[in-house]
Amino acid sequence: MEADVEKSEIHATVEEPMGLVRDHPTATGNFRLASGEIDGDTENPIATAHVKLVIDATTFDSGNNHRDRAVIHSALETAKYQTIIFESKSFEDADVEVPGVSGSATVVGNLTLHGQTHLIKVPNVRISMSTDGEFSAGGEFTLKYTDYGIAPPKLLVLPVSSEASLAFRIVAERPGSPAEQQMSKAKPAKPSNAQMQVARR
């Protein structure tokens, strides 16, 4: 199954240095999913799924241009590391509520961030398959980003947390399903070679 990058959501919340003296101690930004593949038995997604997600690190958007530039250029150093990649290795503690329809599991996999790869566990990921063939997986977890060589923000000598809370909802469509057909229709048509040649002139 191919992930629907328009419907999928990835949010990161971090403690903001200036938040210590403001009413909003945290800041939340969104990342855009560049691509995603979910493989396995669609009738038993929890036990058989393999997931690979590629996130565009340059798309961080918190609604504050100054903060976004600091995250994109200074913290994530996207000039060198443009993508964040997660690839699952196994699913643990699976709890199937309705076979082939819904359940939860701990997802174990490798996260590559800022040029470093570490094994992580994402607990209690909610997984479901709708009657029209839409697959979704959602959850949240806390990540210590200093483990990936990312320096925490500073505010004079005040300590700032080195953790980020990530929340996500990944949506994909089962091949041949009504949901997948709608997603295919919504995709913009790729320009032909002739159109590309004209555009270059």
Backbone as a ProteinNet text record, in pm:
[ID]
protein_1_A
[PRIMARY]
MEADVEKSEIHATVEEPMGLVRDHPTATGNFRLASGEIDGDTENPIATAHVKLVIDATTFDSGNNHRDRAVIHSALETAKYQTIIFESKSFEDADVEVPGVSGSATVVGNLTLHGQTHLIKVPNVRISMSTDGEFSAGGEFTLKYTDYGIAPPKLLVLPVSSEASLAFRIVAERPGSPAEQQMSKAKPAKPSNAQMQVARR
[TERTIARY]
84	0	87.6	44.7	116.4	51.2	133.2	79.6	23.3	-84.6	-144.5	-76.7	12.2	90	4.7	-110.9	-198.3	-277.2	-319.6	-398.8	-311.8	-190.7	-103.8	-55.6	-38.1	0.4	113.1	209.4	320.2	343.5	332.5	347.4	458.5	540.9	648.7	632.2	635.5	622.3	748	805.9	927.5	910.6	991.3	993.6	1066.1	1006.5	1064.2	1138.7	1263.8	1340.8	1265.7	1209.3	1138.2	1005.9	963.1	837.9	845.2	967.4	983.6	936.8	932.6	888.4	760.5	694.7	570.9	459.3	341.4	227.2	226.5	311.6	313.6	451.4	469.4	602.8	648.7	558.9	597.1	559	621.6	590.6	569.9	470	438.6	452.7	519.2	533.9	495.5	468.3	425.9	533.2	547.1	633.3	545.4	594.2	522	584	497.8	542.9	576	699.3	741	692.9	702.3	655.9	641.2	565.9	547.5	495.1	545.2	500.4	465.3	348.4	303.9	277.8	357.1	344.2	295	236	189.4	52.4	-0.7	-132.2	-238.6	-313.8	-414.7	-526.5	-540.2	-641.1	-591.3	-460	-401.5	-286.8	-315.2	-209.7	-123	-179.2	-101.9	11.1	-15.6	83.8	184.4	149	233.8	290	252.2	287.9	436.7	487.3	620.7	602.8	660.2	636.9	768.7	770.9	883.9	828.4	869	822.3	940.8	925	1027.8	965.3	1019.6	969.6	1063.5	1006.7	1085.4	1118.8	1244.6	1284.2	1279.3	1280.4	1280.5	1142.5	1039.7	902.4	850.5	935.7	889.3	821	701.5	622	547.4	587	521.2	441.5	444.2	375.3	459.1	585.5	677.3	802.6	824.4	934.4	1071	1089.4	1218.5	1246.3	1144.9	1160.5	1183.3	1105.4	1117	1256.5	1311.4	1446.8	1549.1	1531.6	1625.3	1620.7	1500.1	1485.5	1541.1	1500.6	1537.7	1687.6	1743.6	1882.9	1983.2	1951.7	2048.6	2035.9	1912.9	1894.8	1903.2	1819.9	1816.2	1924.3	1983	2090.1	2049.3	1937.2	1881.3	1964.2	2063.1	2154.3	2230.4	2248.3	2317	2221.1	2112.9	2021.6	1879.2	1839.3	1709.3	1591.5	1617.6	1506.9	1521.1	1406.6	1397.6	1329.2	1389.7	1338	1308.8	1191.8	1158.2	1124.6	1184.6	1154.7	1133.3	1016.4	982.2	1059.5	1083.4	1148.1	1053.4	967	873	760.9	654	541	529.9	522.4	515.7	386	351.9	235.5	108.9	91.6	-25.9	-154.1	-251.1	-382.2	-486.8	-532.9	-628.9	-769.4	-836.6	-972.4	-1074.8	-1060.9	-1146.9	-1055	-1043.8	-950.9	-964.8	-849.8	-848.9	-905.5	-948.7	-1014.4	-946.3	-922.3	-865.3	-787.8	-697.8	-616.4	-505.2	-407	-294.2	-170.3	-53.8	71.8	183.4	293.5	416.5	497.9	533.2	608	756.4	838	982.7	1049.4	1140.5	1204.8	1322.1	1388.2	1502.7	1459.7	1500.2	1475	1607.6	1612.2	1730.7	1699.6	1770.4	1747.1	1881.9	1900.1	2023	2146.1	2128.8	2240.1	2274.5	2194.9	2220.3	2098.6	2124.3	2016.6	2016.4	1899.5	1884.3	1754	1754.3	1633.8	1541.2	1413.5	1315.8	1194.7	1117	990.3	879.8	775.9	662.4	545.3	508.2	404.2	263.4	174.2	29.7	-7.1	44.2	6.5	-129.5	-225.2	-359.9	-365	-408.5	-409.7	-550.5	-595.3	-730.3	-737.4	-837.1	-865.9	-1015.3	-1053.9	-1194.9	-1256.9	-1388.3	-1457.9	-1431.7	-1393.4	-1366.6	-1218.6	-1139.2	-1000.1	-899.2	-939.1	-843.7	-775.2	-643	-561.5	-510.3	-512.6	-455.2	-383.2	-276	-199.9	-163.3	-193.5	-168.1	-118.2	-43.9	7	94.5	160.4	253.9	361.1	476.8	587.8	684.1	775	873.6	1010.7	1082.5	1212.3	1316.7	1428.6	1539.8	1627.4	1610.5	1675.8	1825.9	1875.5	2020.4	2091.6	2018.5	2077.9	2117.1	2060.5	2087.2	2181.9	2249.2	2347.2	2287.7	2161.2	2096.6	2110.3	2166.7	2187.9	2057.5	2028.3	1905.9	1918.1	1806	1811.6	1857.5	1909.6	1962.7	1893.3	1879	1828.9	1913.3	2017.8	2114.4	2164.7	2145.7	2192.9	2076.2	1954.5	1838.4	1835.4	1809.7	1803.9	1678.6	1693.7	1582.8	1577.4	1459.1	1444.2	1506.8	1564.4	1625.1	1532.9	1403.9	1308.2	1204	1152.8	1044.3	932.6	810.1	694.1	644	630.8	585.7	452	360.1	229	210.3	147.8	136.9	9.2	-32.3	-139.5	-102.2	-75.2	-35.9	-154.5	-190	-304.5	-255.7	-309.3	-277.6	-404.3	-400	-518.1	-487	-574.5	-556.7	-571.9	-479.4	-487.2	-621.6	-680.1	-807.2	-928.8	-908	-1020.8	-1078.2	-1202.6	-1259.2	-1173.1	-1115.6	-1031.9	-906.8	-847.1	-726.4	-757.3	-872.9	-911.9	-933	-990.5	-1009.1	-875.4	-780.2	-648.6	-577.4	-591.4	-527.5	-583.1	-714.7	-776.8	-730.9	-701.8	-663.3	-520	-437.2	-297.7	-288.1	-203.7	-186	-117.6	-159.5	-100.4	42.5	131.8	270.8	280.7	362.1	375.2	444.2	403.9	465.8	605	685.9	820	815.8	714.6	701.2	671.6	586.2	553.7	675.4	756.3	875.2	977.1	988.2	1080.5	1036.7	907.7	855.8	883	863.8	883.3	1026.8	1123.8	1264.5	1307.6	1229	1267.2	1249.8
-119.5	0	124.6	223.3	350.1	449.9	514.9	613.1	733.8	786.7	908.2	1026	1094.7	1201.3	1322.5	1334.9	1447.8	1426.1	1303.6	1274.3	1245.3	1197.9	1161.8	1287.1	1273.9	1387.5	1348	1439.8	1418.3	1549.5	1546.5	1666.3	1645.1	1747	1741	1857.8	1826.2	1928.2	1929.6	2048.2	2061.6	2175.6	2170.8	2280	2397.4	2513.6	2631.4	2713.3	2755.1	2832.2	2953	3036	3155.2	3120.7	2995.9	2954.8	2954.3	2950.2	2952.3	3084.3	3187.6	3317.8	3363.1	3270.8	3302.7	3210.2	3232.9	3148.5	3016.7	3003.9	2883.3	2818.6	2724.5	2665.9	2571.7	2532.3	2440.5	2497.7	2441.8	2480.4	2352.5	2353.4	2237.5	2272.9	2185.4	2205.1	2079.4	2094.6	1982.7	1949.4	1820.8	1773.1	1712	1717.4	1656.1	1520.6	1421.5	1289.7	1293.5	1254.5	1254	1128.6	1014.3	888.7	785.7	682.5	576	450.2	337.4	207.9	118.8	57.5	-37.8	-170.4	-271.6	-402.9	-504.1	-610.5	-717.4	-765.2	-856.9	-912.8	-812.4	-758.6	-657.7	-713.6	-847.1	-908.2	-923	-907.4	-919.9	-820.1	-690.3	-589.4	-579.5	-606	-589.1	-690.9	-814.9	-920.5	-924.9	-872.1	-892.5	-763.8	-649.6	-524.5	-492.8	-435	-375.4	-233.1	-138.2	2.5	73.1	153.9	243.7	381.8	479.1	616.3	708.5	798.8	899.7	1037	1111.7	1243.8	1349.6	1453.1	1564.6	1657.6	1655.2	1734.2	1883.7	1923.9	2067	2129.9	2049.1	2100.2	2139.8	2140.1	2175.8	2311.8	2316.5	2439.6	2453.7	2553.6	2579.7	2709.4	2776.9	2904.1	3022.5	2997.2	3103.5	3091.6	3187	3177	3170.1	3248.2	3247.5	3110.2	3055	2922.3	2815.8	2823.9	2722.7	2723.1	2841	2848.6	2789.4	2815.4	2762.2	2609.9	2554.8	2408.5	2346.4	2402	2343.4	2354.8	2472.6	2496.3	2466.2	2504.9	2488.3	2354.2	2318.5	2194.2	2070.2	2064.6	1945.9	1947.3	2063.2	2076.6	2010.3	2057.4	1992.4	2012.7	2101.1	2111.1	1980.6	1907	1776.9	1659.4	1678.9	1568	1608.9	1582.5	1630.7	1544.4	1419.6	1328.6	1265.3	1225.7	1146	1016.1	903.1	775.2	680.9	621.3	516	389.4	277.6	147.9	45.4	-14.8	-109.3	-240.1	-303.4	-434.9	-542	-504.3	-601.5	-528.8	-605.6	-554.9	-641.3	-577.3	-649.4	-615.9	-702.3	-679.1	-649.3	-722.8	-699.4	-733.9	-646.3	-666.9	-649.1	-761.1	-756.8	-749.3	-638.1	-619.7	-681.5	-649	-706.5	-756.6	-887.6	-940.9	-873	-823.5	-759.4	-619.9	-568.9	-437.7	-340.5	-380.2	-284.8	-356.9	-279.7	-331.3	-234.9	-281.5	-197.5	-283.6	-219.2	-291.3	-193.3	-245.6	-168.6	-189.4	-80.9	-90.2	-68.9	-165	-159.4	-134.6	-38.3	-11.3	83.1	107.4	196.9	335.7	435.7	575.1	640.2	693.7	766	914.5	986.1	1129.3	1198.2	1307.8	1385.8	1299.2	1205.2	1121.4	1006.3	986.3	876.1	785.3	655.6	556.7	485.3	480.4	410.9	332.6	221.9	140.3	206.9	218.7	277.2	185.8	207.1	136.7	240.9	226.8	317.7	239.2	265	183.6	223.5	125.6	149.2	224	176.3	233.1	176.4	264	222	197.6	78.6	38.2	-3.6	42.8	8.2	0.2	-71.4	-81.3	-59.9	45.1	75.6	-15.7	-14.9	-101.8	-62.7	64	104.1	94.3	30.3	1.8	104.1	194.1	292.3	238.6	227.3	182.9	305.9	300.8	411.1	356.2	425	390.1	520.2	529.7	653.4	629.3	724.9	713.9	831.7	822.4	925.9	866.2	929.8	881.5	997	975.8	1077.1	1033.5	1128.2	1100.6	1193.1	1137.5	1219.1	1253	1374.5	1406.6	1429	1450.2	1463.5	1331.2	1219.6	1090.3	1086	1177.2	1181.5	1296.3	1349.6	1453.7	1591	1611.7	1741.8	1817.3	1936.8	2014.8	2078.6	2076.3	2140.5	2291.9	2363.3	2510	2564	2686.3	2745	2877.4	2903.8	3032.6	3071.5	3147.9	3184.9	3057.9	3046.4	2927	2839.1	2871.8	2793.6	2660.6	2550.7	2420.3	2407.5	2342.8	2318.1	2169.2	2114.2	1970.9	1929.1	1810.5	1756.4	1653.5	1657.7	1561.6	1630.4	1552.5	1597.4	1494.8	1541.8	1453.2	1450	1331.6	1317.4	1246.4	1302.9	1242.1	1224.8	1115	1086.9	1011.4	1026.2	944.8	920.2	795.4	757.4	688.7	737.6	685.3	625.2	509.2	443.8	379.6	344.7	287.3	148.8	52.9	-83.3	-82.5	-145.8	-145.7	-195.8	-118.6	-157.4	-116.1	-59.1	-19.7	112.5	145.1	275.4	391.4	378.1	485	503.7	392.1	400.8	463.2	431	488.2	639	683.4	825.8	896.1	832.5	891.4	903.9	802.7	806.1	918.8	940.8	1047.7	1184.7	1194.1	1322.6	1360.3	1263.9	1292.7	1374.7	1479	1556.8	1473.5	1491.2	1415.8	1461	1364.1	1397.8	1455.4	1562.7	1621.1	1525	1530.8	1446.2	1498.1	1415.9	1458.5	1583.3	1588.2	1705.2	1830.7	1818.6	1933	1979.2	1883.5	1919.1	1990.4	1945.7	2009.6	2152.8	2174.1	2307.7	2398.5	2342.1	2421.6	2466.8	2386	2420.5	2531.6	2552.6	2652.1	2796.3
0	0	0	-72.9	-79.3	15.2	96	190.7	116.6	169.9	117	186.9	115.7	179	212.5	148.4	177.7	306.3	330.7	450	572.6	551	662.8	736	867.9	951	1045.7	1062.6	1155.8	1229.8	1362.5	1444.2	1546.9	1566.2	1665.4	1762.9	1891.6	1995.4	2081.4	2097.7	2178.3	2276.9	2380.9	2477.2	2413.2	2417.8	2355.5	2459.3	2428.8	2527.5	2582.5	2496.5	2543.3	2608.8	2591.7	2654.2	2805.5	2859.1	3003.8	3064.5	2982.5	3034.5	2965.3	2892.7	2823	2869.8	2813.9	2849.5	2772.6	2670.5	2588	2596.8	2689	2710.2	2600.1	2511.5	2405.1	2268.8	2166.4	2028.3	1947.6	1860.2	1778	1630.5	1557.5	1413.7	1339.1	1212.4	1128.2	1025.9	997.6	890	781.3	658.9	547.6	514.9	499.9	457.9	308.8	273.6	133.4	62.6	131	72.7	183.9	155.7	253.7	188.9	233.2	183.5	300.9	294	395.3	324.2	357.2	294.6	396.7	346.7	433.9	393	470.5	445	488.2	393.2	426.7	513.6	517.4	604	747.2	766.5	899.7	913.3	904	896.9	1021.2	1138.5	1261.3	1269.4	1234.2	1248.9	1134.6	1018.3	901	839.8	887.8	820.5	829.7	722.6	718.5	667.6	740.1	709.7	682.6	577.5	553.4	521.5	602.1	586.7	562.9	467.7	439.4	461.3	555.1	591.1	535.8	477.4	425.5	541.9	586.2	703	676.5	550.4	516.5	527.1	555.3	554	691.7	792.2	927.3	925.3	980.6	978.2	1109.5	1188.3	1316.6	1313.4	1196.9	1187	1229.8	1265.8	1306.5	1221	1131.6	1036	1103.6	1207.9	1278	1338.9	1407	1467.3	1360.6	1252.5	1147.2	1084.6	1060	1003.2	1099.1	1228.8	1327.6	1331.2	1325.4	1327.6	1199.5	1085.1	956.5	929.6	952.1	914.1	1025.2	1149	1257.3	1328.7	1369.3	1445.7	1357.1	1253.5	1167	1060.2	1034.7	934.1	801.9	749.2	630.4	503.9	508	394.5	376.5	487.1	482	497	572.9	603.6	568.4	445	397.7	440.8	477.9	507.9	646.3	699.7	821.5	780.7	812.1	762.8	879.6	875.6	971.2	894.4	936.5	875.6	985.7	985.1	1091.3	1076.7	1192	1195.5	1247.8	1340.9	1397.1	1468.9	1498	1575.4	1700.3	1816.7	1943.3	2016.4	2111.2	2198.3	2118.4	2009.3	1924	1998.2	1986.9	2048.1	1938.1	1882.9	1773	1830	1804.5	1855.7	1760.9	1632.8	1529.9	1418.7	1396.5	1297.3	1161.3	1110.7	980.6	978.1	1095.1	1096.7	1192.2	1317.1	1412.4	1521.6	1584.4	1692.6	1725.9	1802.5	1839.3	1855.1	1853.5	1868.5	1898.8	1950.9	1964.7	1838.1	1771.6	1646.8	1676.5	1637.3	1658.5	1524.1	1519.7	1392	1404.8	1292.7	1287.9	1244	1321.7	1287.2	1249.4	1127.8	1081.9	1082.7	1167.7	1188	1201.1	1129.1	1140.9	1111.6	1018.6	976.7	1069.1	1173.9	1267.3	1274.7	1292.7	1296.9	1431.4	1495	1622.3	1622	1694.7	1710.2	1811.4	1776.4	1868.3	1878.3	1983.8	2001.8	2018.2	1938.5	1945.2	2003.1	2127.6	2192.6	2151.8	2163.9	2149.9	2021.5	1910.5	1781.4	1743.2	1719.5	1682	1531.8	1492.9	1353.1	1313.7	1197.2	1153.6	1001.6	953.5	811.3	793.9	721.5	703.6	598.7	592.8	497.5	352.5	328.1	190.5	155.1	243.2	211.4	257.1	348.6	399.1	524.8	518.2	631.5	705.7	837.6	914.6	1036.9	1074.3	1194	1263.7	1392.3	1464.2	1604.4	1654.2	1789.9	1824.1	1938.7	1978.8	2068.4	2068.1	2149.7	2174.9	2270	2305.6	2256.7	2198.5	2140.1	2201.6	2243.6	2292.5	2172.6	2120.2	1993.4	2007.4	2129.9	2147.2	2118.7	2124.8	2089.3	1941.8	1863.3	1719.4	1682.7	1783.1	1757.8	1735.7	1772	1758	1889.8	1883.3	2004	2049.6	2179.6	2230	2222.1	2209.7	2207.7	2342.3	2339.7	2462.5	2493.7	2622.1	2668.4	2789.3	2764	2867.1	2936.9	3066.3	3137.7	3181	3137.3	3178.9	3104.6	3174.6	3108.1	3022.1	2907.7	2817.3	2787.5	2780.7	2757.5	2625	2623.2	2501.3	2435.8	2472.5	2418.2	2330.5	2237.4	2150.9	2157.4	2157.9	2152	2008.2	1953.8	1815.9	1811.8	1736.5	1714.2	1564.1	1525.5	1382.4	1350.5	1227.1	1169.6	1023.9	993.8	859	792	674.6	600.6	469.3	435.4	307.9	254	127.3	63.2	9.3	37.6	-13.2	-165	-238.9	-385.7	-436.8	-528.8	-587.8	-508.9	-389.8	-305.8	-354.8	-315.8	-352.4	-304	-184.3	-130.4	-215.5	-262.6	-345	-479.1	-535.9	-663.6	-651.4	-540.8	-518.9	-504.2	-434.7	-417.2	-551.6	-639	-769.5	-854.7	-847.6	-924.6	-875.5	-746	-688.9	-721.3	-761.6	-792.3	-920.4	-922.5	-1045	-1151.5	-1275.2	-1384.8	-1408.5	-1436.4	-1465	-1605.4	-1623.6	-1756.9	-1852.3	-1978.6	-2079	-2111.2	-2183.6	-2221.5	-2309	-2396.9	-2484.6	-2404.5	-2303	-2218.6	-2140.3	-2095.1	-2019.6	-2107.3	-2234.5	-2325.8	-2356	-2372.2	-2397.3	-2277.3	-2157.9	-2035.4	-2020.1	-2072.7	-2058.5	-2154.3	-2263	-2362.2	-2309.3
[MASK]
+++++++++++++++++++++++++++++++++++++++++++++++++++++++++++++++++++++++++++++++++++++++++++++++++++++++++++++++++++++++++++++++++++++++++++++++++++++++++++++++++++++++++++++++++++++++++++++++++++++++++

